[in-house]
């Protein structure tokens, strides 16, 4: 059960993390944002409501800044959820 007493529907447990990320897409350009949480399935990115990001189903490249030292990893991810607070991205 989750904190509201509803059944938990998530496949993966989330962990609160705070990473700087850059999301790349040819039509939408680059957005510099921050993560909210992460799981084995993906990450949730906080987004200012005024920013335009690719819609659900879009594949984006995500650079995680400062995670592994000198070389920042770039991951292909799929936009799977869009809320007023941000977007959920699934690892591919």
Number of C-alpha atoms within 10 A of each C-alpha: 8 8 7 7 7 8 9 12 8 9 9 12 11 16 12 12 14 13 17 16 20 17 22 20 15 9 8 12 12 14 16 13 17 19 20 21 18 21 17 12 15 19 22 24 23 18 21 11 11 6 8 11 22 19 13 14 12 13 19 19 16 23 19 20 18 13 13 9 8 8 11 14 13 15 14 15 20 21 21 16 14 17 10 9 12 20 22 22 25 19 15 10
